[in-house]
Amino acid sequence: MQQLIQEKGFHYRAFTLREDDVLVHLRDFENEREFSVDYIDLGLQIYRKTEHHSRALRWLSGGVAAIMLIALISSILGFELIAPAWAFALGILAALACSWTFLQQKPGMIYLIGGENKLGFLQDRPNSEQVEAFISATIDKIRESYHQQYLHNSNDNTDEDRRSRIQWLHEMKAITRSEKDVLLAELGPVRQQPIGFQRTA
């Protein structure tokens, strides 16, 4: 049983790979929930998302706070660049704005998409290598479930049905191109259906 625990600020995520599903425990500032997702309901496409909309405001407010701190220290040393009360007030406001943007910043995410459900992982908690390794292990479990459900236990009536299923599995990234080619080769060449009427004697 493999587990990944991720924490960043108010965000807590724990994922546990079980035999048939992933157990997910999510907690943030607003709520806490726990649920499981079957591997067969997950997709195999990876989507990365990082939001930077508050980065400029954070740098601006942090810069203003630093300048006001320098001005306050200068006034204490006798070099009054700005009134100490103004420097203190502006510095506090800038520091609060910087803290607010830091707390509001959403963490970078990696999503597994393409199925009925999706999983979202923090990109770098506890570190990017562990996250990538866990996602790779999850993908292996998903592929194994797809193989079991759609290859080994499939009830295709015709070779054409099986060919369509193999092609779909390849499009879903559940099988590689080489695996697809091997499976199609096992079915033999495609039989061409005659077009038009056959003349009888």
N, C-alpha and C positions, 0 to 999 in steps of 0.2 A: 504494500500500500504506500503510494507516494503522496507527499503533501507539500503544498506551497502556502506560506503565510506572508502576507504583504501588509505593511502599515506605512501610512504617510499622512501626517497631521491627524485629522478626524477620520480618515479613511482606513478601514480594516477589511481585509479580504483573506479568506482561508479556503483553499481548494484541496480536496482529497480524492485521489483516483481510486475508485472501487472496481469491483469486477464488471459491473454492467452500467455504472453511471459515475458522474462526478458529484460529490457532495460540496455544496457552496455555502459559505457563511459570510454574509456581508454586514458591515456596521459602519455607519457614518454619524454625523452630528444629529441627524433627524430621526433615523430609525435603524432597526436591526432585523435581519431575516436570514432564514436558513432553508435551503431547498436542494433537490437533486435534479440532475439533467441526464437523461439517457444518452449514451454515446451516439446512438443511431439518429438522434434528433439534432446533432451538432454538425456544422459544416467544416470544411477544411481550408477555407480561404482566410488569409491573415490580413487584417486591416489595422494600420497604425494611425493614431490621432493624438496630436499635441496642440493645445490652444495657447496662444501668446497674446491675447487681446489686452491683458492688463500689465504686460511687461513694461511698456513705455511709461505708464503712470507710476509703476513701482520705482523705476530708475529715476524719474523726475522728482518724486517725493523724497526718495532716499538722498538724492543730491541736495535738495533744498534743506533737508534735516542736517546734513553734514556741514553745509555752508553756515547755517544758523548756529551750529555748535562751535564752529571756528570763530564766528562773530562774538559769541558769548564769552568764549575763552579770551579773545582779544580784549574785550571790554573789562574783564577781570584783571588783565595784565596792564591796563591803562591805555590801550589802543582802541578807543571806542569807534567801531565802524558803523554800528547801528545801536539804537537804544536797547539796553539789555532786556527790558520787558518785551519789546517787539521780537527780539531774537529768540527769547525763550518761548513766546506764544507761537510764533511761526514754526519753530523747531518741533514743538509738541504736535502741532497740527500735521506737519509733514511726516513725522514719525508714525502718527496714528494712521495716516493715509497709506504709508508704506506697509505697515502691519496688516491693514485691512485688505490690500491687494494681494499680499502674500497668502493670507488665509483663504481668500476667494479663488485663488488660482487652482484650476482643476489639474490633477496630475495627468501626465502622458499615459495613454492607454494603448494596449494591443488587444484587438478583438478577433475571435474566431467566428467567422460568419459563413453563410451559405446554406445553413440548415434551418429547421423550424425554430431553433433557439440559438442564442449567441452567448459566448462567454467573454468577459472583459477583464484583462489583467493590467495591473500597474506596470509600466515599462521597466522600471529599474529598482524594484523592491523585492527581496533584499539586495539583489544586484541583477544586471541584465543577463549574465550568464546563467544564473539559476532560473530566471524567468524563461529564457529560450529553451533550456533543458526540459523544464516542466511542460511547456507548450509542445515540444517535440514528443514527449512521452504521451501527452493527451492525444495528439494527432495519430500516433501509433495505435492507441486504443480505439479511436474513431474508425480508422481504416480497417482494423480487425473486425469491428462490429459490422461495417459495410460488407466486408468479404463474407462473413458468416451469414448475414441476412440475405444478400443479393447474389452471391455466387454459389456458396455451398448448399444453401437451403432454397434456392430458387426453383420455381415450378414452371419454367418456360415450356410452352407447348411445342414450339418449333425452334429451329436453329436461328431463324430470323429474329424471334423474340429474344433469344439469348444474345445475339449480336447487338441488338438495340440496348439491352441491359448493360453489356460490356462497354459500349460506347458512352452510355450515360455515366457509368462509374468512372470512366476516364475523364469526362467533362467535370465531374464532381471532385476530381483529384484523389479519388479513393484508390485508383490503380495508376501505375506509371504507363508511359507509352510502350515500353518494352513488355510489360505484363499484358497490356491490351493486345499487342501483336501476337504474343504466345497463345493467349486464350482464343483469339480469332483464328489462328492457324490450326488449332485443335479441332475447330468446327469444319475445316476444309473449305474449298472454294465456294463462292456464292453461286447458286444455281440460277441461271437466267430463265425466267418464265417466257414461253413463246407468246408473241404478240399476234393477234388476228385469229383467223379461223384456220383450222386444219382440214384439209380436203380428205375425204374418205372415198374409197372405191365403191 
